[in-house]
Amino acid sequence: MSVLFLVSALFLTGSFQTAYAATPTTYTFDGFEDGAFTDTSGQPGAGYGWNDTGWTPSGTDAFLLASEGPIGSYHTRIQKPNTYISRTADLGLFVSARLRFWYKTKSVTSNYGYVTLTAVGVSPWTYSFQGLSQPTTYTEYVIDVPAQFVGQVVSLKFGEAGSQSRAYVYWDSISIESLDPLNTPTPPPTLDPHQVVNTYGRLQISATALKDHNGNAIQLHGMDSHGLTWFPLSDLNLNNTSNINMMSQPITFSPTQGVPFPYPSSAVGNLVTQWHIQVIKATMFPNDPWNGVNAKSYDNNYPAWRSYNFNLVNSIVQAAINQNVYVIIDWHAGEGNDSDPNVYWTNGHVQEFFTYMVDKWGSYPNVIYETVNSPNGIAWADAKSGKPGLKTYDQNVINLIRSQEAANGYAANLIIAGTPTWSQDVDIATNSPLTGNVIAYNFMWYAGTHGITIRSKAETALSNLASKAPNQTLFMSEVGTTTSSGTGGVFYSEFNTWLEWAKTKKLSWLNWSISNKQEDSAIFVPAILNNVPNNEIAWRGGDGASIPEALASTGYPMRMGPWADADYSCSGKFVRAWILYNTSQPVPAGCP
């Protein structure tokens, strides 16, 4: 069966091309033509229960047949009533859609084929051949998809109804098309989202530009996790005591010997498929200044929660490697009372963390290290009293990582270094640059707080690097659509201005944050129970009947996905469109 199936370029893997203007947009899913099915019938060309990741048969009376379909080599036959094939499609980017398929029956019969569409919060819709003159030779049908299903994750079912047994109906070349995808002023890039690292390889820097392994300047875009202690991306319910205890112990695995970390995150795969992220940050706060003795962070109550935080990071790194995207391993100090990251060098915790991460993951070109995210209240240079400054801390961590890479025989991966004043004073840092290559200085901004004055710091920094350290650059590992507090609404115009500027400099960026926290910068709608936000507990897996697990409208856990448009906040909708199309976006429909 030849299957063309539109899923907004989101539920597809593999390369794709997009047509615009008056040409219908159709993405190809060809799960049957490659013969990827299991034949248990003993009949040549027929298959009971084929092994295909797109369509699911309801039972053993949905066949694949060879050489009869109007397109390609295979088609499907439904041979008994109440049997069907089904799958889902994400129509979240479309404002109109149409269904196209080929259909016939074996002979004139009272049985008939039907197509049913369902979606969360929408009454089912069925197109039925009951009472119609049914063709006995393949005929193509084109039907408008009802408007209430557009913008939704839709379940589709192609089946047979009636009372006769073995009164066959046949389907082939099923597709959904759209003439006008939302927010598509320019075509999205043709880079397959699941082949990013395979395409770009190990990153390098020259002439102050981030480049792929072939020396081509590139710009990466992606998403930051929130603090993993509070908003983990693990598939495990981390309000479940047994899961917490398991993740709190060292877990034996060895990526270099082909033994992967056993609990990767589904969220990463869904963000790659549905958002086309090219890089994700695993954000580990070493210190939790808000929860005191109850904190599960790395440094609080050390070493009780050390392995727990290691494993939360491991979950994301393994998933990023599986999905062929880059991953930033982030020591996210700089919040609350840990403004001076040198305290972690003194107590040895940062050495322990990066030694472990380099040993486990440093062989992969996917991996990027971030020395410290948002230090504040510490100068770049050492104090006259001899107290080490931020430059000394960054250089110490860089030297440690490079030493571990060399000891393991690994090539050098990109290192992002924190800069003063919440990683904004890149002009000061680059005036006295760090020693080494493949180093980028973190440059953070929030559209509602920062503007041209902060951008001018980046301009100065790039000029400094051009003359002082051309094998270094800037990297925007945390940017926001809101004010720096994560509140104040979404500043659409200002965010557009920032990212259009970033394109001219080819500066890579990640948006904060992957969470359902009740703040405007979160990409998902908050979890509310009895008018009270229960975001963190619900996100981690709920708390029994008292606080239910936060679910996406698709029925899956919000922390895992897949998601539909209704699950995204205004910031989430806006940033997703930016990542998909890499150009200025309008205010999403229904957003202030």
C-alpha positions in Angstrom: 0.0 0.0 0.0 1.4 3.3 -1.0 0.7 5.9 1.7 1.1 9.6 1.4 0.3 11.1 4.8 0.5 14.7 6.0 1.5 15.3 9.6 2.5 18.9 9.5 6.1 17.8 9.0 5.9 17.0 12.7 5.2 13.3 13.2 7.5 12.3 10.4 11.1 11.2 10.3 13.1 11.4 7.2 13.8 14.2 4.7 11.0 16.2 3.3 10.3 19.0 0.9 7.5 21.6 1.2 5.5 23.2 -1.6 3.9 26.6 -1.1 1.6 29.1 -2.8 -1.2 27.3 -4.7 0.4 23.9 -4.6 -1.0 21.6 -1.8 1.5 20.8 0.9 1.9 17.0 1.2 4.4 15.1 3.3 5.2 11.5 2.3 5.0 8.5 4.7 5.8 5.3 2.8 5.6 2.6 5.4 4.2 -0.2 3.1 6.1 0.2 -0.2 9.4 -0.8 1.4 7.8 -4.2 2.4 8.1 -3.4 6.1 5.4 -5.8 7.2 5.2 -9.2 8.8 3.5 -11.9 6.6 1.8 -14.5 8.8 -0.8 -15.6 6.3 1.3 -17.7 4.0 -0.1 -15.8 1.0 2.4 -14.0 -1.3 2.0 -10.3 -0.9 -0.4 -10.5 2.0 0.3 -9.6 5.6 -1.5 -10.0 8.8 -0.3 -7.5 11.4 2.3 -5.7 9.4 5.2 -4.1 11.2 4.6 -0.4 10.4 5.1 2.6 12.7 2.4 4.7 11.1 -0.7 2.6 10.6 -2.1 0.1 13.1 -4.6 -2.7 12.0 -7.4 -3.5 14.4 -7.1 -7.3 13.8 -6.0 -10.0 11.5 -8.6 -9.1 8.8 -6.6 -6.1 7.5 -4.2 -7.3 4.8 -1.5 -5.9 2.6 -1.8 -7.0 -1.0 0.7 -6.6 -3.8 0.4 -5.3 -7.4 -3.3 -4.2 -7.4 -3.1 -0.7 -6.0 -3.4 2.3 -8.3 -0.1 3.8 -6.9 3.0 1.8 -5.9 3.2 -1.9 -5.3 0.9 -2.4 -2.3 -2.6 -1.5 -1.1 -4.7 -2.6 1.9 -7.8 -4.8 2.0 -10.3 -4.8 4.8 -12.2 -8.2 4.5 -14.6 -8.2 7.4 -16.9 -5.7 9.1 -15.7 -3.9 12.2 -12.1 -4.1 11.0 -10.0 -1.0 10.2 -6.6 0.6 10.1 -5.8 3.7 12.1 -3.2 6.3 12.9 -2.8 9.9 14.2 -1.9 13.1 12.4 -0.8 16.4 13.9 -2.7 19.2 12.0 -1.6 21.8 14.4 -0.1 24.2 11.8 -2.9 24.2 9.3 -5.9 26.5 8.8 -7.5 24.2 6.2 -7.0 20.6 5.1 -8.3 18.0 2.7 -8.4 14.3 2.8 -7.4 12.3 -0.4 -7.6 8.6 -0.9 -8.3 5.8 -3.5 -11.2 3.4 -2.7 -13.0 0.4 -4.2 -15.0 -2.7 -3.3 -14.6 -6.3 -4.5 -18.2 -6.4 -5.9 -21.6 -4.8 -5.4 -22.3 -5.4 -1.7 -24.3 -4.1 1.2 -21.0 -3.6 3.1 -19.3 -0.3 2.8 -16.2 1.6 3.7 -16.0 4.6 6.0 -13.5 7.1 7.3 -13.8 8.5 10.8 -11.9 11.4 12.4 -11.7 12.0 16.1 -9.9 14.6 18.3 -10.0 15.7 21.9 -13.0 17.9 22.6 -14.5 17.4 19.2 -17.4 15.3 18.2 -16.4 12.4 15.8 -17.0 12.9 12.1 -17.5 10.1 9.6 -17.5 10.0 5.8 -19.4 6.8 4.8 -20.1 5.0 1.5 -23.3 3.6 3.0 -26.1 4.1 0.5 -23.7 5.4 -2.2 -22.9 3.8 -5.5 -19.6 2.1 -4.6 -16.9 1.7 -7.3 -15.5 -1.8 -8.1 -12.4 -0.2 -9.7 -10.2 2.2 -7.8 -11.5 5.7 -7.7 -9.9 8.8 -6.1 -11.8 10.8 -3.6 -10.9 14.3 -2.3 -12.9 15.5 0.8 -12.5 18.7 2.9 -11.5 18.0 6.5 -14.1 19.7 8.8 -12.8 22.9 10.3 -13.1 21.7 13.9 -10.3 19.1 13.3 -7.8 21.6 11.8 -5.3 22.7 14.4 -5.7 19.4 16.3 -4.0 16.1 16.7 -6.4 13.9 14.8 -7.0 10.1 14.9 -8.0 8.6 11.5 -9.7 5.3 11.0 -10.3 3.7 7.6 -12.6 0.6 7.9 -15.5 -1.5 6.8 -19.0 -1.8 8.1 -22.0 -3.9 7.2 -23.3 -7.4 7.9 -21.6 -9.6 5.2 -18.4 -11.5 5.9 -15.6 -11.3 3.4 -17.2 -8.5 1.4 -13.9 -6.8 0.8 -13.2 -3.0 0.7 -9.8 -1.6 -0.5 -7.9 1.6 0.3 -4.7 3.1 -1.2 -2.7 6.3 -1.3 -4.1 8.1 1.7 -3.0 11.6 2.3 -4.1 14.8 4.1 -3.1 18.1 2.3 -3.2 21.7 3.1 -3.1 24.8 0.8 -2.2 27.2 3.6 -0.1 26.1 6.6 0.0 28.7 9.4 3.0 31.0 9.8 4.9 29.9 6.7 6.2 33.1 5.1 9.3 31.2 4.1 9.9 27.5 3.6 11.3 25.7 6.6 14.8 24.3 6.2 15.2 21.1 4.3 17.5 19.7 7.0 16.0 16.5 8.4 15.3 17.2 12.1 16.5 13.7 13.0 19.8 14.0 11.1 21.2 17.2 12.7 24.4 15.8 14.2 24.8 13.4 11.3 24.8 16.4 9.0 26.8 19.0 11.0 29.1 16.6 12.9 31.4 17.8 15.7 31.2 21.6 16.0 34.2 23.9 15.5 34.8 27.6 15.6 36.7 29.9 13.3 36.5 33.5 12.3 34.3 33.9 15.4 31.6 31.7 13.9 30.2 28.4 15.0 30.8 25.9 12.1 30.0 22.3 11.2 32.6 19.7 10.6 33.0 20.9 7.0 33.7 24.5 8.0 30.3 25.9 7.1 28.9 28.6 9.4 25.7 27.4 11.1 23.1 28.6 13.6 21.4 26.1 16.0 18.0 26.7 17.6 16.4 24.7 20.4 14.9 24.6 23.9 16.1 24.7 27.5 14.7 22.3 30.1 13.6 24.0 33.3 15.5 23.0 36.4 15.3 19.2 36.2 14.9 18.8 40.0 11.5 20.5 39.7 10.5 19.8 36.0 12.3 16.6 35.0 11.9 15.3 31.5 12.1 11.7 32.5 9.3 9.4 31.4 9.3 8.0 34.9 6.8 9.3 37.5 9.1 11.0 39.9 6.5 11.5 42.6 6.6 7.7 42.8 8.8 6.6 45.7 10.3 3.5 44.0 11.2 5.5 40.9 12.8 8.2 43.0 14.8 5.7 44.9 15.9 4.0 41.7 17.0 7.3 40.1 18.8 8.2 43.3 21.2 5.3 42.9 24.1 4.9 40.4 22.8 3.2 37.3 25.2 1.0 35.4 25.5 1.8 31.7 28.3 2.5 29.2 27.5 4.4 26.0 31.1 3.8 24.7 30.5 0.1 24.9 27.1 0.1 23.4 25.1 0.0 26.7 22.8 3.0 26.7 21.3 4.8 29.6 18.1 2.8 30.1 15.6 5.6 30.8 15.8 8.2 27.9 13.3 11.0 27.7 10.4 10.7 25.2 10.0 14.5 25.4 13.2 15.0 23.4 12.0 12.9 20.6 8.7 14.7 20.5 10.4 18.1 20.5 12.6 17.0 17.6 9.6 15.7 15.7 7.0 18.3 16.5 9.3 21.4 16.9 12.4 20.5 14.9 14.7 21.5 17.8 18.4 21.0 16.9 19.7 21.4 20.4 18.3 20.8 23.9 19.7 21.9 27.3 19.8 19.6 30.3 19.5 22.2 33.1 20.9 21.0 36.4 20.7 23.5 39.3 23.4 22.5 41.7 21.8 24.5 44.5 18.1 24.9 45.4 17.8 28.1 47.6 14.1 27.8 47.8 13.4 24.4 49.4 16.2 24.2 52.0 16.5 20.8 53.7 13.9 19.3 51.5 15.7 20.1 48.3 16.6 17.3 45.9 19.3 19.3 44.1 22.9 18.2 43.7 24.6 20.4 46.3 21.9 20.5 48.9 22.2 17.5 51.2 25.2 16.2 49.2 25.7 13.4 48.3 22.2 12.0 48.8 20.9 13.5 45.6 24.0 13.4 43.5 23.1 10.3 41.5 19.5 11.5 41.1 20.6 14.6 39.4 23.2 12.8 37.3 20.5 10.5 36.1 18.1 13.3 35.2 20.8 14.7 33.0 21.7 11.3 31.6 18.0 10.8 30.5 18.2 13.9 28.3 21.7 13.2 26.9 20.8 9.7 25.9 17.6 10.9 24.2 19.4 13.6 22.3 22.0 11.1 21.0 19.1 8.8 20.0 17.5 11.6 18.1 20.6 12.9 16.5 20.5 16.4 18.0 22.9 18.4 20.2 22.6 18.6 24.0 24.1 21.1 26.4 25.1 19.7 29.8 24.5 22.7 32.0 25.9 23.4 35.5 23.1 26.0 36.1 24.6 28.0 39.0 23.8 31.6 39.6 20.5 31.5 41.4 19.8 32.6 44.9 22.8 32.3 47.2 25.2 30.6 44.7 26.2 33.6 42.7 29.9 32.8 42.9 30.5 29.5 41.2 34.0 29.2 42.6 32.4 27.7 45.7 31.7 24.6 43.7 35.3 24.4 42.6 36.4 24.7 46.2 34.1 21.9 47.4 35.0 19.8 44.4 31.4 19.2 43.2 31.8 20.8 39.8 34.9 18.7 39.1 33.0 15.6 40.1 30.1 16.5 37.8 32.0 17.3 34.7 34.5 14.4 35.1 31.6 12.0 35.2 29.8 13.7 32.2 32.9 13.8 30.1 33.8 10.2 30.9 30.3 9.0 30.0 29.3 11.2 27.1 32.4 13.0 25.8 33.0 10.6 22.8 29.8 11.9 21.2 29.9 15.0 18.9 26.3 15.8 20.2 27.6 16.9 23.5 28.2 20.6 24.6 29.3 21.6 28.1 28.2 24.8 29.9 30.5 25.8 32.8 27.9 28.0 34.6 24.7 29.6 33.3 23.9 32.8 35.0 26.5 34.1 37.5 25.8 37.4 39.1 27.7 39.5 41.6 31.1 38.2 40.6 33.6 40.1 38.4 35.4 38.6 35.4 38.9 39.4 36.8 40.3 38.2 40.1 39.9 40.6 43.0 43.0 42.4 44.3 42.5 40.4 47.5 43.2 37.3 45.5 39.6 36.1 45.5 39.2 34.3 42.1 36.9 35.9 39.6 34.6 34.3 37.0 37.4 34.0 34.4 39.4 31.8 36.8 36.4 29.6 37.4 35.6 29.2 33.7 39.3 28.5 32.8 39.5 25.9 35.6 36.4 24.1 34.3 37.6 24.3 30.7 41.0 22.9 31.6 39.4 20.1 33.5 37.1 19.1 30.6 39.9 19.3 28.1 42.1 17.1 30.3 39.4 14.5 30.7 38.8 14.5 26.9 42.5 13.9 26.3 42.7 11.2 28.9 39.8 9.3 27.2 41.1 9.9 23.7 38.1 12.1 22.8 38.1 15.1 20.4 37.3 18.5 21.9 33.6 19.4 22.1 32.2 22.9 22.4 32.3 24.5 25.8 30.0 27.4 26.7 31.4 29.7 29.4 29.3 31.9 31.7 29.9 35.6 31.7 29.3 38.3 34.4 25.9 39.8 35.2 23.7 36.9 34.3 25.8 36.2 31.3 25.3 39.6 29.7 28.7 41.3 30.0 30.2 39.4 27.1 32.0 42.7 26.1 34.0 42.6 29.4 34.7 38.8 29.2 36.0 38.9 25.6 38.2 41.9 26.2 40.3 39.4 28.3 39.4 36.1 26.6 39.8 32.6 27.9 42.6 30.4 26.7 41.6 27.6 24.3 39.6 26.8 21.2 36.0 25.7 20.5 34.9 28.0 23.3 31.8 30.2 23.3 30.7 32.9 25.7 27.2 32.6 27.0 25.0 35.7 26.1 21.6 35.8 27.7 18.7 38.1 27.1 14.9 38.4 27.7 12.9 40.3 25.1 10.8 42.2 27.6 13.8 43.5 29.6 16.8 43.8 27.3 17.2 45.7 24.1 19.7 47.6 22.0 22.0 48.3 24.9 22.6 44.6 25.6 22.8 43.9 21.9 25.6 46.4 21.6 27.6 44.4 24.2 27.4 41.4 21.8 28.6 43.5 18.9 31.6 44.7 20.9 32.3 41.1 22.0 32.4 39.8 18.5 34.7 42.6 17.5 37.0 41.8 20.5 37.1 38.1 19.5 37.9 38.9 15.9 41.2 40.4 17.0 41.9 38.5 20.2 40.5 35.0 19.9 39.0 34.2 16.5 38.5 30.6 17.4 35.9 31.6 20.0 32.4 33.0 19.6 29.1 33.8 21.4 26.2 31.3 22.1 22.8 32.4 23.4 22.0 29.4 25.6 19.0 31.1 27.4 16.8 33.6 25.7 13.2 34.5 26.6 10.0 36.0 25.1 9.1 37.7 28.4 10.8 39.9 31.0 13.8 38.3 32.8 11.4 37.2 35.7 9.5 35.0 33.2 6.4 37.2 33.6 4.9 40.3 32.0 3.4 38.7 29.0 5.1 37.8 25.7 7.0 40.6 23.9 6.4 39.4 20.3 7.9 42.3 18.4 10.9 42.6 20.6 11.6 38.8 20.3 11.3 39.1 16.5 13.8 41.9 16.5 16.3 40.0 18.7 16.2 36.8 16.6 16.3 38.6 13.2 19.5 40.3 14.6 20.8 36.9 15.7 20.3 35.5 12.2 22.6 38.2 10.8 25.3 37.1 13.3 24.5 33.4 13.1 24.3 33.2 16.8 22.7 30.0 18.1 19.9 30.2 20.7 17.7 28.2 23.1 14.5 29.4 24.6 13.6 29.1 28.3 11.7 26.8 29.2 10.2 23.3 28.8 7.7 23.4 31.7 4.1 24.0 32.7 5.1 26.5 35.4 2.6 29.3 36.0 4.7 31.9 34.3 4.5 33.4 30.8 7.9 32.0 29.7 6.8 28.3 30.1 5.9 26.7 26.7 3.0 24.7 28.1 -0.2 25.7 29.8 -0.1 25.5 33.6 -1.6 22.6 35.6 -4.5 24.0 37.7 -6.5 22.1 40.3 -9.3 23.8 42.1 -8.0 27.2 41.0 -4.6 26.4 42.5 -1.5 25.9 40.4 0.0 22.4 41.0 2.6 22.6 38.2 5.6 20.9 39.6 3.9 18.0 41.4 1.5 17.4 38.5 4.4 17.6 36.0 6.5 15.0 37.9 3.7 12.5 37.8 1.0 13.7 40.2 0.4 12.8 43.8 -2.3 10.2 43.7 -5.9 11.4 43.8 -5.0 14.7 45.5 -3.1 16.1 42.6 -3.5 14.3 39.3 -0.7 14.0 36.7 -0.6 16.8 34.2 -1.8 15.4 30.9 -1.6 16.9 27.4 -4.8 17.0 25.4 -3.5 14.0 23.4 -3.8 11.9 26.6 -0.1 11.6 27.1 1.8 13.0 30.2 2.5 16.7 29.6 6.2 16.2 30.4 6.5 13.6 27.6 4.2 14.5 24.8 3.2 14.3 22.0 1.3 17.6 22.3 -1.4 19.5 20.4 -1.9 23.2 19.9 -4.1 23.5 22.9 -1.3 22.4 25.2 1.0 25.3 24.3 1.1 28.6 26.0 1.2 31.8 23.8 5.0 31.8 24.3 5.1 28.1 23.3 3.1 28.7 20.1 5.2 31.7 19.1 8.6 30.1 19.8 7.6 26.8 18.1 6.8 28.7 14.9 10.1 30.5 15.1 12.0 27.3 15.5 10.1 25.7 12.6 10.4 28.6 10.2 13.3 30.8 11.4 11.7 34.1 10.6 9.6 36.8 12.3 6.2 35.5 13.5 2.8 37.1 14.0 1.0 37.0 17.4 -0.6 33.5 17.6 -4.3 33.4 17.2 -6.2 34.0 20.5 -3.1 35.4 22.3 -2.9 38.8 23.8 
